C-alpha cells in the first residue's frame, strides 16, 4: 500500500495527468491475489481453511477499496482544479469584470476531455479485471458528478458566464458519453445528481440562447444533436 501511495502522490493534478502503468500493475497484482486465494483455500475444504480464505478475501477487498478511493480522489482533483479556473468568471467578482473583455476558447474543456479519454483507454488496456474496472469507473463518474453538482449549487443565485457554461456542457457530455462507452450502468449515468446538473445547464443554456444577439453563443448544448465533439476525440 505504501508503494501505491507513493505513485498516487506523483504527478500534478492537471489535465496533463495520466495514470502511471505501475498503478495498473498494482491493481492487477491485488486482483490476481484474490483469485489465487480461492484456489489455495477452496470453500469445499475444512471449515478452518475456509475461514482463512474468508479472512484473506476481506483483507484484499479492504485494500482494493482503499486503492480505488485514492485513485478516484486523485482523478477528481483534476476536475476540481478545472472548476477553480472557471470560478474566476463568477458573476460579480473582480476578475470576472476583467476577464469579460477576453474571448477564451474551448482549450480548457478540450484538455479535460482528452484527459478523460486517455486515462480511460490506458486504464482499460492495462487492467485485467473487468469487474474492478467497472467499480472504478462508476466511482470516478459519481465523484465527478457530485463535485459538479456542488459547484453549481454554490452558484444557484447567479447566472453562469458563457465561458463557464460552454466548458461545463462540454465536460459533462464528455464524461457521460465516455463512461457509457466503458459500460457504466444507465442507472449510474442517469443518477439524480446528473439530472440535477443537466436541468441547471439546460436553464442556463436557454437563458444564454436568448442573449445570442449580444454575441453569447452556446456550443454543443444538451438540446443540440451534435456528435462532432466525440468524433474529434476518437
N, C-alpha and C positions, 0 to 999 in steps of 0.2 A: 504493500500500500504506500510505503514511503517513496518508492521509485515512481509510482504513478503520480503522487502529489508533486514530485519534482518536475515531471513532464508537464503536468497541468499548469504549473506556475510559469513555464517558459512561454514566450510569445506574447506580444501585446494584443490586447483585446480590441483590435481594429478590424476593418473589413478585409485586411490582408491576411488575417489569421487562418491557418489551415491546420486541422488536427494532425499531429505527428503520427507517422506509421507505428511508432513504438507504443503509443496508447492503444491502437487497434490490436497489436500483438498481445498486450497485457489482457485485453478483453478476451481474446481467443484462448489464452492460457487458462484463464479462470473458467471459461465455459467448458473447455476440454476437461479440466479437473472435475467439474461437476458431472460430466458424462462418464468419466472413468470411475468415479466413486461408486456409481451404481453397478458397474461391472465387478468392482472389487468387493462390494458389500451388497449383493443382491438381496431383496426382501424375502426370498423364499428360504433363506438360511435361518439359523437360530435367532432367537429374539435379541440376544445381546449384540450380535453382529449387525442386525437391522437397526438397533438403536444407535450404533456407532455411525452407520450411514446417515441416519436422520440428523445427527449432530453435525456431520460434515456438510450435509446439504444446507443446514441452517446457517453455518458459518459462511459458506460460499455465497449464498443468497444475500446475506448481510453485506459482504464485501462488494458484491456486484451492484447492489443498490447504492452504496456509498460512491462507487466509481461513476455510475450513471449520473448521480446528483452533482458530483464535482464537475463532470464534463458539461452537463446542461447549464450549470451556473456560469461556466466559462463562456459558453456559446451565447447565452442570454446577455452577458455583459457587453457583447459586441453591439447588440441591438440597443442596449441602454445608452451606450456611447453615441450611437446614431441619433437617438432621441434627444440627447443632451445638445447636440448640434442644432437640431430642429427647434429646440426651446428658445434659441436666440431670436427666433422670428415671432415669438409670442406677442400678441397684440398688446400695445400699451407700454412695452418695455423700451428702454433707451436704445438698445441695439436694433430693435425692430424698426425704429424710425430711421436709423442709418442704413440698415440693410434693405429698406424698401426701395432705395434708389438703385439697388443692384438687380441683376436679372439672372439668378442662379439656374443652372440647367438640372439635368437628372443624374449627374455624376454620382452623387451620394447614394441614390436609390439603386442605380445600376451596379455600384460597387457592392452594396449589400446583397442584391440579387445574385451576383456572381459568388459571393461568399457562401450563400445558402447552397447554390447548385454544386459548387466544387466540393464542399465538405460532405454533402450527401453522397455524391458519387464516390469520393475517396473512402469514406467510412464503409459504404456498402461493398466496395470492391475488396477491402482489406479484412472485413469481419465476416466470420463464417456462420454464425448463429442467427438465423432469420428471426426467431422469436425475440432474441435480445435486441436486434436492430429495431424491431417494431416498438418495443418498450422504450428504447432510447428516443426514437423519432416522435413518439406520442408525448413523451415528457418534454422534449425540446419545443414542440409546437405549442403545447399547453402553457409552458412557461413564457414563451414569446407573446402569446395572446393575452395572458394575464397582465404582462408588463404594458402592452399596448393599451389595453382597456383602462388600466390605472392612469396612464399618461393622459389619455383623452378625458377621463373623469376629472382630473385636476384642471382641465381647461373647459369645463362644462359651460362656464359663463362667458366665454369669449369665442369669437369666430376664428377658425384656423386661417393662417396665411396661405395663400395659394401654393406657395412652395412646400409648406408643411403638408397640405392636402395631397398634392401630386405625389410627393415622396411616400406618404403613408399608403396611398392607393396602390402604388407600385409594389411596395414591400408586402402589404397584406395579401394581395393577389398572388404574388410570387411564392410566399410561404404556403398558401393554401394549395396551389396547383402542384408545387414540387412535393409536398408531403403526401398529396393524393397519389402522385405517381409512385411513391415509395410505400404504398399500401396502408397508410394510416386510415383507420376506420372512419366512416362517414359520421358516426355519432361523435367522434372526437373532433373532426374537422368542423362540423356544424354545431359546435357547442354553444351554450347560451352566451358565453363570453364573446365568441366570434360573431354571433348575430348582433350583439350589442355594438361591437366595433363597426360592423357593416352598416347598421342603421345610422350610426352617427356620421360615418363618412358619406353615406348617401344624402343625408340632410345637408352636410357641408358642400357636397358636390352640386346639389340643386341650387343652393344659395350662390355658389361661385358661377354657375351657368347663367344665372340672371345678370351677373356682373360682367359677362364676357365682353360687353360693349366697352368696358373700361380696360380691356386687354387681359383680364384674368381668365385664362383658358385652362380647362381641366383636361388632362391627358389620361386616357385609358381608365376611366372610372368604372364603377360596378355596372352602370347602366349601358356601357358600351361593349358590344360584342367584338372585341379586338384581341386576337391572339398573337399579334406581331411581336409583343414583348417576349413571349415564351419561345417563339420561333428564333428570335435573335439570340437567346441564351443557349439554345441547343447546339 
